């Protein structure tokens, strides 16, 4: 099942993910998640996956770019937007997320208001 309205993507991020997927033989989509980490509680994870698992939803961002998100995290990414940022010589994916209520000083980790992940 696809939920293309959960997540949006900037043209920069779409281009970056498309380029990465074209170079990978083991991935058909970007797997986006969160894990407990950092001083604010949560950290985004970006990996590549071959297909959507039964515990995931597929967010189709374009004909050739799909993002896989675990169902239990779908509310975390509701209304979020993937972006690609450059800082000097480094480039990285980031998530502009209206559900984030705070970030640590370095911007690596974030906190969420009411997260029901542990109950699912």
Secondary structure as the mmCIF struct_conf table of DSSP 4:
data_model
#
loop_
_struct_conf.conf_type_id
_struct_conf.id
_struct_conf.beg_label_comp_id
_struct_conf.beg_label_asym_id
_struct_conf.beg_label_seq_id
_struct_conf.end_label_comp_id
_struct_conf.end_label_asym_id
_struct_conf.end_label_seq_id
STRN STRN1 UNK A 2 UNK A 2
TURN_TY1_P TURN_TY1_P1 UNK A 4 UNK A 5
BEND BEND1 UNK A 6 UNK A 6
STRN STRN2 UNK A 7 UNK A 9
HELX_RH_AL_P HELX_RH_AL_P1 UNK A 11 UNK A 23
BEND BEND2 UNK A 25 UNK A 26
BEND BEND3 UNK A 28 UNK A 28
STRN STRN3 UNK A 29 UNK A 37
TURN_TY1_P TURN_TY1_P2 UNK A 38 UNK A 40
STRN STRN4 UNK A 41 UNK A 49
BEND BEND4 UNK A 50 UNK A 51
TURN_TY1_P TURN_TY1_P3 UNK A 54 UNK A 55
STRN STRN5 UNK A 56 UNK A 62
TURN_TY1_P TURN_TY1_P4 UNK A 63 UNK A 64
STRN STRN6 UNK A 65 UNK A 70
HELX_RH_3T_P HELX_RH_3T_P1 UNK A 71 UNK A 73
HELX_RH_AL_P HELX_RH_AL_P2 UNK A 74 UNK A 77
TURN_TY1_P TURN_TY1_P5 UNK A 78 UNK A 79
STRN STRN7 UNK A 80 UNK A 87
TURN_TY1_P TURN_TY1_P6 UNK A 88 UNK A 89
STRN STRN8 UNK A 90 UNK A 96
TURN_TY1_P TURN_TY1_P7 UNK A 98 UNK A 99
STRN STRN9 UNK A 100 UNK A 103
TURN_TY1_P TURN_TY1_P8 UNK A 105 UNK A 106
BEND BEND5 UNK A 107 UNK A 108
STRN STRN10 UNK A 110 UNK A 112
BEND BEND6 UNK A 113 UNK A 114
HELX_RH_3T_P HELX_RH_3T_P2 UNK A 117 UNK A 119
#
